[in-house]
């Protein structure tokens, strides 16, 4: 066996089709290994074993600066209010959630017991001047909304810079 027999692109015909690739066991093994890795990583990107629409264990979120301060909206599908923890420091807002699903079913002739656990975690950096005393969080229908006020002195430090043509 020559090294060119191991390289699929070295076996192309002039028409652009692969010649003999299906018969080559190393090429077949390489494709199967690639397929296994792709399947693994596609599942790894789904917390709760693919039971949730949240990606990477990091929930989808929007951060919007309003006239009053900052509003953070985080999607937490499948979680309940009791499963969510929100902490605030001078530098960041941290949102954690843990989901535990247990299902037991017993009928004539069979018994099913399933358990699934997963957690989400998101830290959002905040600008200086957030007033932690006026922070409030609301949870409704799997969506967490956190409103953070900015101190007036933080707004006063803001300065617009004129953009000139170079």
N, C-alpha and C positions, 0 to 999 in steps of 0.2 A: 504494500500500500504506500502510495506517495502522499506527501503533505498536501498537494493540491486536491486530493480526493477528500480531504477533511474540510475544505473550504467551499461552502455552497456557491459563493460568487465566482469561484474559479471554474465552476462546472457549467456556466451559462452557455447556451447556444447563441448563435447570431440573432435568432428571432427574439431573444430576451427571456426565454423560458429556462427554468432550471432543469438540468439533465441529470438523472440518477440520484437526486437528493432524497427522494422517498426511500430508496433502497439502502442508503448509507445509514448504518445504525448510529453513528456518532451525531449526525445531523438530526436524526429523529430524537435522540436523547437530549440534545441541546434545546430543541423546540419544546420538549416536554418539561424540562427544567425551567425554561423561561416562562412557560404557561403556569407552572406551579408557583413561581415567585410572583407573577402578576396577580394570581388569584389570592395569594397570601396578603400582599400589600393592599389590594382593594378591600379586603376584609379588615385589615389593621386600621384603615382610615375610618372605620365605623365603630364608634363606641357602643357598648351594650350588645356586641355581637351582631350589629346590623339592624337592631330593633329601633333605632332612632334616626331621625333625619339630620342630626348634628354631625358635623364632620370633624375628624381628628381628635375627638374629645374636647375640642375647643368650640364652644357655641358661637353661632353667627350673632354678630352684634353691630349696632350702629351707634356712633358717637357724634352728637350734634351740638354745636355751640349756639345757644340762644341768647336773647337779650338779658335774661335773668341769670344764666350760667351755662351749665353743661347738662345735657340729657343723654343718658346711656340706655339703649334698648337692647335686650338680650333675649334671643329665642331659646327656650328650654322645653322643647316638646317632651311630653311624657312625665315630666317632673311635677311635683306638687309643692305648694308653698313651704311645707315642713321639710322638704328635701333640699332647700336652697339656703346658702349662707352667704351673706354679703359683708365684707369688711372694707374699711376705708382708712388709708394712711394719708400723710401729707403728699406723698408722691404717686399713689396708685389706688385704684379701686379693684378689689379682688372678688370674684364670684366663683363659688364652688357649689357643686351639686352632686348628689349621689342617688342612683336609682337601683332599687332591688326589686326584682320580679320573681315571684315564686308561684308556681302553678302545680296543683295536684289534682289529678282526675282518676277516679276509680270507678270502673263499671264492670259489668259482668265479663269476666275473661281477661281483663287487662288492668294495669295500674300505671299511670304516667306521673312522674315527678320531675319538674324542670325548674332550674334556678338560673338566673342571669343577673350579673352585677356589673355596674359600670359607673364611671364618674366623669364629670366635666370640670374644667378649670379654666379660668380666664382672668388675666391681670391686664388692666388698662391703665397706662401711664396718664397722669393728670398734670395740667399746667399749675404753676404756682398760684396761690391765692384762692384756693377752693375752701369754702367755709364748711367744715365738717359738722358743725352744730346744726346747720339747716338742711342737711342731707335727708332725703326721704326715698324709700323704695316701695314699689307697689308690684304685686304679682297678680296677673289675671290671664286665664286661658293659656298657660304655658309661656307667657311673655313677661319678663321682668323689666320694669322701667325704674331707673334710678335718676333722681333729679338732684343736681349739685349746684348750689349757689356760689357765685364768686364774690369775694370781698370787694367793696367799692375801691379800696386803694389798689387792688390788683388791676381793675379796669382802668384806673387813672394812669398807671404806668405804661399803658399801651400807646404806641406812637406810630403813626402812619409815615411811611417813607415813600417819597415820590419816585416813580420809575421814569427814567429818562431814556431817550433813544441813544444808542451807542454810536 
